Amino acid sequence: QVRIVESGGAVVQPGGSLRLSCAASGFTFTSYHIKWYRQGVGKERELVALITKDGTNTTYADSVRERVTVSRDDAKFEAYLQMNNLKAEDTAVYYCNARRGGTRVYDYWGQGTQVVVSS
């Protein structure tokens, strides 16, 4: 059974840091690119960061570049999103997505973890 579970969301003050985790099971983790998305209230879901299946390439949204680092630990079937210098506009539900392209596309989502940045 495919499962993706995000954790690590919390209420944090501006300027603080959080590390989100994405625990995956039920599929071949190393065959999937991992993306982190977020969705704030009244906003569309946006891509925050991506790490390729082999971990060699990462991509970041302009809004979080220099403040966010995406990583993965294939031995643990986990991915992470380290966020520093958090701002109020980072408040959102953060989702982990695992995607494998090719002849048939496989696309798995977690339930999300809430991040609130507030003083």
C-alpha positions, 0 to 999 in steps of 0.5 A: 500500500502506497503511503506518504506521510508529512510531519514537522509542521508547527507554529513558529515565529518569523525568522525561525526554522523548521524541518519538514519530513516526508516518509514514504512506503509502498513504492520504489522510492529511488525511482521517484522525484520528490516535490514539496508543494504548499497551499496557503488559505485562498491561494493556489498550490505552488511548487516549493522545491524539487529533488530528482530521483537520484538526488543530484539536482534540486529546484526551488521557487524564487520565493524560498530560494536561499532559505530552503533546502530539499534533501532525501535519504533513500536508505530511510525512504524519506525526504526533507525540507529545511526551511530557515528565516521563515516569513509570515507568507510561508504560512501554508499546508505543505505537501510532499509529492512523489512522481515517476514519469515515463510511459505511465505516470505515477503520482502520490501525495501525502495529506499535508502538514501545517506550517504557521509563521506568526509572532 
